[in-house]
């Protein structure tokens, strides 16, 4: 599989520790993170907001997003809304916040990412179909031009109803660290496929380092 697998009892706690460790390794510098979506991510951000208070200077953290549904930012399905509720509003500070907005051009977000150069941490989840960010099986963004960092995309299966904006593989690969957080028995089949090296979207992710934090319900079973 791509990256290192850690089976943990407490995925949100493990994520918070990885974020804090990565932040502490870059003292005196701005720290750039791309947030994820979903309920596992919400739990991770709530824990980070609680446990990062003593060691994270949020005034040097820049927030990006790894993907977004094409809905208003106050919509219940908005990743931006979830990130603000679970983390940003709880910590009360940030150096800069760069939400993805589908009504803005791809070029605008690509320019922002280009100015950053490398992201310090990209947080990703994985769906039961093996998608990550909004890179769905069989979707157009899987074969985006290598120079393209962001793309509009849709789920060909129709299971995910909203059009999306997403980082491409090239955009994700600019990260120093990618942290996947995967929870729940419904993710086990996809997790086993990734572990076995099958060609699912999540299995194609590369970066400086890729770390999988997986709970016991989702962990691959011993062969």
Secondary structure, 3 states (H helix, E strand, C coil): CCCEEEEECCHHHHHHHHHHHHHHCCCCCCEEEEECCCHHHHHHHHHHHHHCCCCCCHHHEEEEECEEECCCCCCCCCHHHHHHHHHHHHHCCCCEECCCCCCCCHHHHHHHHHHHCCEEEEEECCCCCCCECCECCCCHHHHCCCCCCEEEECCCCCCCCCCEEEECHHHHHCEEEEEEEECCHHHHHHHHHHHCCCCCHHHHCCCCCEEEEEECCCCCCCC
